[in-house]
Amino acid sequence: MSGATLKTTIGVLGAGAWGTALAAMLAGDGTPVLLWARATRLAGVINATRRNPAYLADIPLPPSLRATAELAEMAALPVLLAVVPAQYLGGVLAQLPHDAITRDLVLCAKGIEAGSGRLMADVARDALAGASLVVLSGPTFAREVALGLPTAVTLACEDGEAQWRRLAPVIARPTFRPYYSDDMTGAEIGGAVKNVLAIACGVVDGLGLGENARAALIARGFAEMQRFGMARGGRAETLAGLSGLGDLVLTCASAASRNYALGRALGQGQGVAEALHASAGVAEGATTAPVLAHLATQMGIAMPVTDAVCRLLAGEVPAGQAMAQGVVAELLARPLKAETGAGAPTKLPAESGPAV
């Protein structure tokens, strides 16, 4: 599938790193793309210089990409990618004209709305009734997408295969491959939870605890993602796919992840406020963590890794190296029990007989 012959303009809401990367990728074959930037000045600079000086400044933008600061220009486009940070999505969509006729609204933000606990699809339904919703999620570093490096994502469609057949050729490119799913909930939860787990893995890196510890944390974190995701109605195969495990592996192993970089700074002893201020862009996991922990508690789901991240971010544990290490140690010092809950005792017996 390819969008090489497409002439209809694609809209991208949000000129951050991810929005700029998607816009550049989509416009790379000459497809007209309209990129919305909140600031009029930034839109003008992008059009004049073919660069986004705020994000991915060294990557030239294709001639068929045009920037605007006017939301009204975006409303009538048949395909609109919403790439604003999760906590701002509802506010931006609500500013679109009430008669907006966008047919396919592709949600590219990963997070859970603070205060309401809503996933992005629920936020979008309330703000822009009538649009057909899609979730785009998966292991995607913005720079690599902008450079045209091979990338595969999940495209979870509210309206099923008919929507997929209509939309996939619009978004697919030779180095950008969407895979179909109808599990929007699973795709959204995978993308939101992995941000929190990436902070935890960054802490492990910052403390110098080694690759073994990080691998164990990824595995236990994935178990948390599965428990929460399936309890909310997501499917196990979605959570084990690109938008779940795939994205988790990527963001938990590279400082190119803003959430991982935040965790590493905390593990190295920076204070929470200092680390957040120094973050290049929005680390969604910092906002998602307390919301996720609250929802998990309400549902009776154990998420010790998420809880530990919340304690660090809330300042309940000093962010210096010694106390941060104590939090990680707590994760690894939980009661001895079977890994999967089957085929072994639920906990280690108080006394053991002689070895045989």
Summary of the structure (lengths in Angstrom):
residues: 356
radius of gyration: 21.1
end to end distance: 60.7
largest distance: 78.1
contacts: 1277
relative contact order: 0.10
helix: 49%
strand: 12%
